[in-house]
Structure formats: C-alpha cells, structure tokens
C-alpha cells in the first residue's frame, strides 16, 4: 500500500507567480488559470508549471478561461507541461482523475450551462469508477456558500457525486468558501487560491491519497 502526495490549487487568476506551491507527486489546478482568458496568459501559466517539480500536473479550465471555450485547439496547444482535462479522464499513478470545466449559468462567463437537463448531461459523462473528480464549480452544499450565505453549488453535480462516490472532489470557483468538507464517502476540497478580493493568499491544499 503506497501513498501519493497531491497538491490542489484553483482560481489563481494570473497570480500564480505569487503562489508558493509545495512539492508533491501530483499537482491539480481546478480552473480559472487566467483573468480574462487570453492565450498569452495561458502561455505564461504553462511556463510556471514547467518550473514546478511535480511529476504529474493536471489542469482544467474555469469560467474566466474563455480561450479554452472559444479557441480550444489554440489554448490547449499552449499547455505542454501538464495534462489538460475537459470532460475527459486520465489514470495517473493508478488513480483515475476526471475533469470538467462547467458550472451552472454565472453571468456571461465561459463554460456556463443552465441548471437541470443541460448541465446534467455533462455530469452523466463522469465515469462511475472515478477516484478523484475535478470540476471548476462546487456541488450543492459543499464549499459553495457565497458571501451573503447562499449555497450556489450544482444540485445535479451533487447527485452524481453521491451516486459514484469518488474519494475526492476538487473544485474552486467560490473563492469565499475555500476549505475542506466531507460526507461519509467523499472529501470535498474547495482549493480556491484567491480570496474574494482576488488576493492569492489561500494556501494550496495538500493531502495523501492512499493506494489500495
């Protein structure tokens, strides 16, 4: 039985040079790499990833990362120092990761879908044997409270997580509810690096995945 050290960050919004990223086996970024989705910012982020020591790096896009929705080939081409997931999976060190950038409609940002059937179709793509789920937005009730106290996570995403029981669910999007929560099957990690004021002061979340 081995251990894999995973480091999770999210919502760095071009402020990645200010983030002190601890070493580990796998680095995960759960979206909002950029502020407004410029290709040049993806290029700079990729250079940042290339300087980090982690053996594996897994990245998804978020609602600020417009270029991954509007110019997917050009944007993805810039990410040479990581594995990019968009409604797709990868097995790394015996762990199955699945990544998806979508969230319920949020103003007119990227990767928006209407609640209900439209977004549910995306969650139906998540494999039942997913070990670590990475989405940009949170599920309902976990790491999803905005500053006025409303829970804005996706109910259909929560239903899928309860159904498939991944060991970990990593996300961001709601900066003000950074932190870790759990139900009996899954550890939920809101890894938002930036605060509500867009200061990159929330530390990366580090945990050990125990291989069975």
Secondary structure, DSSP 8 states (H G I E B T S, - for coil): --EEEEEEEB--TT-GGG------SEEEE-S--SSS--HHHHHHHHHHHHTS--SEEEE---TT-HHHHHSHHHHHHH--SSEE-SSEEEEETTEEEEEE--EE--TT-SSEE-TTHHHHHHHTTS-TT-SEEEESS-BTTSS-B-TTS-B--BHHHHHHHHHH--SEEEE-S-GGG-EEEE-SS-EEEE-B-S-TT----S--EEEEEE--
